[in-house]
């Protein structure tokens, strides 16, 4: 997706940065509150994926509120009303009359203020992880620790731990979002935004919201109390409250397909059809050998921690080799790659890193036509890769002849294992072991 050009709207004496993209018949105004920079957000693959999804059915208007991103800094006290004025200035500049408003955390609070004060300018509101009194005010002890973290040199890393806990445990994603956070605000600006969260209460505003409203809450979130989001929904007449999987309150750390589906259904009135397509891909399956015995030896708590660490390392290996982690499967993973050599090298890395934790991994690789949906893969190639893995021993990578033939000329070497019967497959397949 091509990065759109950034423009500026005038809000009083300030210039507010915005972008508009997408070709759908609807308008969506999107703001992620304090975590916004319309230029650098495109460095996040998850954000790009969300923008591509939304742009299919809507014109998306993305903007930085004052004192965040590349909008003008602001020396006076910040208020939700001022942020509302910024949103209206952008709406007027792009000539949208009644967009659906989508905001997360503090962004949701400023957009709900807009919806209450100017109901004629909003077609609906989606609030992600919002709160009545501001997230920091809902949990004062958390606010105090946040203020302490913002004062530290590594404050962006620490904010990732608050706003996207799962990402904080994955070094590639943690570093990516940490670099992004450094572009959205200075420590001084971050403290001002925290002060706004501590000082504003919109309980008197919410009952006046007259537009359709959807409140979305990540059910595993431990950063903010769920009661704040439930109260937010309860105070808005007719608001719908829905929980989704995940622990993050950062917009782009939500499960993107789930979030995009919710927004599309709310905006268009129709649930999106499951998007599927068939592509040529290489499928990698891995599995831990002897996991039951190891779990019994270590106990549930220790085994769970070790398994989680293995899954995190496997995901990093997949992403570092240009693959897509489809899902974890108990003790193993399922991933796809554009080329077979990438999959084999990834399997080698997973086996090596697991060995450092005294874990043994077996894996299977096959290339073929795969049907890709939003959250899974299917087809004969997937079934074959799984069955090939079933025949592998500890520390072994078995591949189909298709994979061996496609990597001819590379440094990879193989041992011939002959034709093998695969469970559920009529004809035997010629398999090779990576040396």
C-alpha positions, 0 to 999 in steps of 0.5 A: 500500500502506498503511503499517502501524503501528509497534509495540515489542517488549522485548528486555531493557531495550530497545524494538525497533521492528517492523511486520507486514503482508501476508496470506499463509500464510507468515511472513518476518522481514526485516532489512536490518542497519544500513540499517534504519528501519521508518518511513522505509523507506516513502519508498523506492519500491523498498522499497514494491514489495518489500513489496507483492510479499512481502505477497502470499504472506507475513506480513512482519515488519520490524524495526530492531535495537538502535541503528538506526532507531527502536529504542532506542540502546545504549551498550555494545558491540554483539554479534551475540548481542544482535541475535539477542535483538532478533529473537527478542523481535520473533518472540515479540511477533508470535507467529511460531514459525518464519519464514523469515529474510531479512537482508542484510550484517550483518543476515544475520550476526545472523540466521544466528546465530539460525538456528544457536542456535535451529534450532527457530525458523527455517524457512529463511534467505536471506542477501543479500551476507553474509560470514563475518567481517563485510564490513569485516573481509573488506576492511580497506582498504575499512573504513578508507576507510569510517571516513574517509567516516563522519567527513565531513559528507556521509557519507550520500552517500558511503555510497550510493556504497559500498552502491549504486554505480549509484544514486549515479550517479543524482541522484534516487535518490542523494538519496532514499537519502541522506535515508533513511540519515540516519534509520537511524543517527547517525555515532557509531552508524555507527562502532559498527556498523562496529566490530562488522563488524571484530570478529566472526567466525562461521566456527565458527557457520556449520557448525551451521546446520541450516535450508535456506539460500540465499546471494545475491550481486550479481555486479557488486559491487566493495564487498565481496569475493565470497570472503566470501559464497562462504565463508559458503555453503560453511560451511553444510551444503547451502547454495545459492549464487546470483548475481544481476545488480547491484552493490548490497549494499543490500537495496532496491537489488537488482533488486526483481522478481528478489529477490522471485521468489527469496524467493517460490520459497524460501518457498513452494517454487513459482516465481512465475508471470510477472505480466502485465496489460494497461493503457492507457499511453503508450509512449516510444521514443528513439534516438541518431542517428549513434551509430556514427559518434560512437563511432568518432570518440570511441573505445570508452572515451569513447563508453561513458562518454558513453552511460552519462551519457545513459542516467542523464540519460534515466532521471532525465527519465523519473522526474521526469515520473512515468514508468517506465523499462522498459529501455535499448536500446543507444543509446536507452530504452523508457519508459511513462507514464500520460499522453501529455503527460508522455511528450512533455515527457519526450522534449523534456527528453531531446533538450535534455539530449542536445544539451548533450553534442552528441548528437542524439536522435529519439523516437516516442510512442504511446498504447494498450493495453500488456501489462506484465510484471515486466521488460518491456512488449509489445503492438501499442502498443509495436510502433507506438511503435517504428515511429513513432520509426523515421521521426523525424529528429534532434531530432524527436518524432513522435507518433500521432494518438491522442497528438495527440487526447489532449493537445488543450487543452494547450500542446503544438503539432503539425505534421501529417505526414500518413498514413505507412506503418509497417514491419510495420503493415498500415494507414498511421497519421496522424503529427504532429511536436511543434513 
